[in-house]
Amino acid sequence: MDRSDILHEISKMKAENLSIKRSTIAYQHMRDPALLRHYYRMKMQPFTDRLEISGSSPTDIFIGRHGYPKVYIGPMVPPEFGDTSLMGLPEGWTHFSMETIVDFRSRLVRGMHLTNIKDVEKGKVQEQVRDLALAERPADSEVHFKKKPFVKMTMLDEVQPFGPSALMNNMEVYNFTANRKIERLYFDTDAKASTAIKELYWKGLPVSKIQKGLSAGLFGIGQNRRFVPTRWSITAVDDTLSKDNLKEVKSFDKIDAVYAFYHVSLDNRWMIFFIPGNWEYESAEAWWPKTVWNVDGTSISIYSSYEGYDGRKDYAEIGGCYYAARLAVSERLKELKRQAVVLILREVHEGYLMPVGVWNVREHVRETLGMKPDILHSVNDVFTYITSKMDIPLKDWITNCRILRDMLMQKKLYSYIK
């Protein structure tokens, strides 16, 4: 499935009312993380009273990282057949509520098989996992477990949530067709992984599909191929593609005014500025008390990461979200054929009860940048814009954002020279 097919899949799902649908429960009243977790724990209970599961996997796999280089690999399979593709396609989730996303993702049962990361070509389970990552569309799958799946809904900052997990005896994947673009790179054992990632992206494959291929060890020089933990593969693809985009972006002229974009989704407020100047980038996140990364806090926590024109060498303080947003930003600047100083301000309010993965950042930044911007003409306009739309006081943003501090100092210097 290419990126151009995603909107078609969303509309088809809505029209046919497929298995991904919102529960009749009054979600809007469920604003306690413990209550929401308990609800989904109860929903997952029917999936745990069995030693096997059959259904159409949305070609979704999960590669763990604990115990590296020996990690658990395996499929994610729902107990239903049909077109489940949207379950594994975060590019199509931006218009769903968080509860709806967690609802359909909680039905994906994860099988677990312990293997060495180097054993990508050894063993039947390894082969079946590879087949899922190669598949063009949902593939019928059957998994036999050693024990009944245990209820522990996995919710991590980088990856999408999923449901119960269990060690596998074996698995079968059948009735699947390989994606020819991915398959060609899989058979090209002389191409580097970065080459495969960029080529598939240029050919229009969704980023999430490329990430699964990297995670399954489909790409790279033959003898160097490895299973890559899902969390790492997501960031690796975002980082690789955004750096490649920025090589071109840095050759463009500077943007000629301040572009201000604003959007609200999943109780996250997104504010993005494109400011005249050579490439710089900063992403700042403010987490309200009782939100995911500030559960026990009594005050708002603000984190930020920055890079100058030459990029950064160390891992960003705010994690994978930094690279996911940078990819979306680099795409928009390529479309505009401009370079800019880029600042992202994100307010995370109490309605964001659980992490749903960095796709949330990538896709909502893409969505925000697809809207018509407000055009600003001065530093004062930027500060006024922030004050008018964000709850956090301007002084707190300035304290935590290097780009805003630089703008303030430039304003003061200009006033002094005048």
PEQUIHU-V128579 format. One record per pair of residues at least 6 apart in sequence whose C-alpha atoms are under 8 Angstrom apart, sorted by the first residue. I is the first residue (numbers start at 1). J is the second residue. Records with the same first field share a line. If there is no record, write none. Layout:
I=J  J
This chain:
1=136  137  205  206
2=204  205  206
3=204  205  206
4=204
6=91  92
7=92
9=86  92
10=86  92
13=20
18=83
19=84
20=87  100  104
21=100  104
22=99  100  103
23=100  103
27=99
30=36
31=351  353
32=353
33=353  354
40=103  106
41=151  152  153
44=106  107  151  163  164
45=151
47=79  107  109  149  164
48=148  149  150  151  164
49=148  149
50=148  149
51=144  145  146  147  148  149
52=142  143  144  145
53=77  78  79  142  143  144
54=77  78  79  80  81  140  141  142  143
55=77  78  79  80  81  82  140  141  142
56=77  78  79  80  81  82  83  84  138  139  140  141
57=75  76  77  78  84  85  132  138  139  140  141
58=76  77  83  84  85  86  87  88  137  138  139
59=75  76  85  88  132  133  135  137  138  139
60=75  76  77  88  132  133  212
61=73  74  75  76  129  132  133  212  216
62=73  74  75  76  110  229  230
63=71  72  73  74  215  216  227  228  229  230
64=71  72  73  229  230  231
65=71  72  229  230  231
68=117
69=116  117
70=114  115  116  117
71=114  115  116  117  229
72=112  113  114  115
73=111  112  113  114  115  126  129
74=110  111  112  113  125  129
75=110  111  112  129  132
76=108  109  110  111
77=107  108  109  110  141
78=107  108  109
79=107  108
81=140
82=138
83=138
84=138
85=137  138
86=92  93
87=104  105
89=208  209
90=208  359  360  363
91=206  208  359  363
93=101
94=360  363  364  367
97=266
98=266  352  356
101=356
102=161  162  356
105=160  161  162  163
106=153  161  162  163  164
107=162  163  164
108=162  163  164
109=149  162  163  164  165
110=162  163  164  165  166
111=143  145  165  166  167  168
112=165  166  167  168
113=125  167  168
117=226  227  228
118=224  225  226  227
119=126  226  227
120=126  127  216  217  225  226  227
121=127
125=170  171
128=171  172  173
129=216
130=216  217  218
131=173  178
132=139  173
133=209  212  213  216
134=178  179  182  183  213
135=176  177  178  179
136=176  177  178  179  180
137=176  177
138=176
139=173  174  175  176
140=173  174  175  176
141=171  172  173  174
142=171  172  173
143=168  169  170  171  172
144=168  169  170  171
145=166  167  168  169  170
146=166  167  168  169
147=166  167  168
148=166
149=164  165  166  167
150=164  165  166
151=163  164  165
152=163  164  165
153=161  162  163  164
154=161  162  163
155=161  162  354  355  356  357
156=355  356  357
157=355  356  357  358
158=231  234  320  321  356  357  358  359
159=230  231  234  356  357  358  359
160=356  357  358  359
161=355  356  357
181=200
182=200  213
185=191  196  218  219
186=218  219
189=219  220  221  222
190=220  221  222
191=219  220  221
192=219  220  221
193=214  219  220  221
194=220  240
196=219  220
197=210  214  237  240  241
198=240  241  244
200=210
201=207  210  241
207=237  238
208=234
210=237
211=230  233  234  237
212=230  233
213=219
214=227  228  233
215=226  227  228  229  230  233
216=226  227  228
217=225  226  227  228
218=225
219=225
234=320
235=320  323  324
238=323  324  326  327
239=323  324  326  327
241=327
242=323  326  327  328  330  331
245=327  330  331  334
246=330
248=334
249=330  333  334  337  338  339
250=278  279  339
251=339
252=337  338  339
253=337  338  339
254=276  277  278  338  339  340
255=274  275  276  277  338  339  340
256=276
257=274  275  276  375  376  377
258=273  274  275  276  375  376  377  378
259=273  274  275  373  374  375  376
260=271  272  273  274  373  374  375  376
261=270  271  272  273  368  369  371  372  373  374
262=269  270  271  272  368  373
263=269  270  271  368
264=270
265=364
266=351  352
267=348  349  350  351  352
268=346  347  348  349  352
269=345  346  347  348  390
270=344  345  346  347  365  368
271=344  345  346  386
272=342  343  344  345  368  369
273=341  342  343  344
274=340  341  342  343
275=340  341  342
276=339  340  341
277=339  340  341
278=309  339  340  341
279=308  309  339  340  341  342
280=306  307  308  309  340  341  342
281=306  307  308  326  341  342  343
282=304  305  306  307  342  343  344  401  402  403
283=304  305  306  322  343  344  345  346
284=302  303  304  305  343  344  345  346  400  401
285=302  303  304  318  345  346  347  348
286=300  301  302  303  345  346  347  348
287=293  294  300  301  302  347  348  349
288=294  299  300  301  347  348  349  350
289=295  296  297  298  299  300  301  350
290=296  297  350  353
291=348  349  350  351  352  353  354
292=352  353  354  355
294=300  301
302=400
303=317  318  400
304=317  318  400  401
305=316  317  318  322
306=312  316  402
316=322
320=358
321=358  361  362
324=358  359  361  362
325=361  362  365
327=362
328=362  363  365  366
329=342  365  366  369
332=366  369
333=339  340
343=403
347=390  392
376=382
379=407  408  411
383=394
386=394
387=393  394
397=404
398=404  405
399=405
